[in-house]
Amino acid sequence: MTMETLFAAGARVAERLKSRNETAAVAESAAGGLISAALLSVPGASAFYLGGAVVYTPRARHRLLGLRREDVRGFMSATEPFALLMAETIRKQHSVTWGIGETGAAGPNGNPYGHAAGHDVVAVSGPVQMARTIATGSSDRQANMVAFALAALELLSEQLEAAVP
């Protein structure tokens, strides 16, 4: 996977969002901003992209998403329920049609929660909700970041197809 592949996926999602007059916001972690970058690489992105945050630490989760310790009690990072919480929170914060959530372990090591490098969860929240766990089997941090961002865009694309306006 290359950045060109990622940007092409962002362009496909962007065109679908624009044609439907829908909007998106992103809360990402291990992808490090690449989901947002792929969407923002499209000219006229302000028509569909309202904002995003790289939520990399518990402090960022509180400051950028407004999620307090009690809001995440019982959740574990890099799980489907947590990714859905991120997606739903960013969707509500920005009053958009679609929220994208992403959380995982880019590598070269796993995360403190016991997930191996290459483990990631992507989620979308909107007219339909869906989360997907992926595992690249790789410890290549940069390749994983691209793979995670691409997986998030592909999940949104699938849900855009499923949620006929």
N, C-alpha and C positions, 0 to 999 in steps of 0.2 A: 504494500500500500504506500502511496506517495501523497504528498501534500496536494498534488494536482487532482488525484482521485478524491481527496477530501473536499477540495474546493468545488469540484464538479458535483458532488453530492449536495453540498450547501446550495449551489445554484439551482438544482432540481427542486429541493425543498422550498427555496425562496420563490420560485416561479409558481409552485402550487399554492403557497400561502397568499401570494399577491393575487392570483387569479380568483381565490376564494374570499379575498378581503379579510383575511385572518392574520392574527399577530402571535408572536412568540417571545418568550423570555427564557433565560438559561441560568441554572445553578449547577455549576460543574466543579469537580474536584481534581481527580487524577488526570483528566484531559487537559488541565492547565490553561483553559481559555481557547482551546482549538475548536470547540463547537461554535462558540461565538465568532471566532475568526473566520470560520468557513461561511457562516451566514453573513457576516459583515463584509466579506470579499465581493459581494454582489452589489453592483451599483443600485442606488435607490433603496438600500437596506432599511432606511428609517420608515418605509411604508409597512414593514412587517416585523422588524426587530425593535423591541422596546427597551431591552436592557439585559444585563447578565452580571454574574458574580462568580469569581473563583473562590469557592468555599473550601479552603484547604485545612483549616484548623477549627477546633471547637469555638475559639474566640471569634473567628470569621463567621462561623455559623450563627453566633449570637448577633454580631454587629451587622452582617450583611443580609441575613434572612430574618432576624428578629426572633430566632428560636432560642428559648431559654432552656436551662437544664431540665426543668420539669416537662417541657414540651417534647423532649427527646428521651425521657426516661422509658426504658423498656425497648428502645431501638438500638440496633448495632449498626455502625457505619458499614458501608459496602454490602448492604443487603437490599432486597427488593422493597420491603416496607420503608426503609430509610430513603432510598432513591425516589420513591413515590411521594414521601413527605416533602423532600426537596422540590420536586416538580410542582406539587400542588401549592406549596408555599410561595414559590417565585411567580406562579401563575396568578395567584390572588394578589400578591404585592403589586404586580404591574398591571393588573386588570387586563390580561391578555387571553386569547383563545387557547393557547397551548403553553404549558410549562414543561421544560426539559430538565430532568435531574440526572446527575451522573456522579458515581462514587466508586472508588476502587483502589488498587495498588499498582502503580505504574512500574515499579521496580527501581533498582535491580533486586531489591529485597521485598518481602511481603510487608503487610501492615501489622500494627500492634494487635489486631483483632484475630489474627491467625490465618488471614487470606494470603495466598501465594502471589508473587509478582505475576501480573497478567490477569488477575481476577478483577472484574469490573461489573457494575450494575448500571444499566441505563433505564430511564423511565420517562414517560410522557403523561401529562395530566391535561385533560381538556374535555371535549365532548365524549371521549372514551379515555380510559386509563389503562396503561400497560407497563409492565416492567420486565426486563430481560437480564439474566445473568450471563456473562460471557467469560471465557477463559482462553487467553491466547497461548498459554503454555510457554511464554517467552519472558525473559527477564530484561529484555531490551526496552529501556524506559521510553525513548523517543518513539519507537515503533508502536509500543503499547498505547502511548498517548494518542497517536493518529488512529489506531484501531478503535480505541474507546470513543473518540469523537465521531468516527465514521459509523459505529454501531448506534450511537444516539441519533444521528441524522437518518439512518436507515429505519430505525424504529418509528421516528416521527413520520417519515414518508409512508410507511405501512399503515399507520393509524390515520393519516390524512386520506389514504385510499379507502380505508374501512369506514370512516365517518363522513358519509356523503352529506353535504350541506343541504 
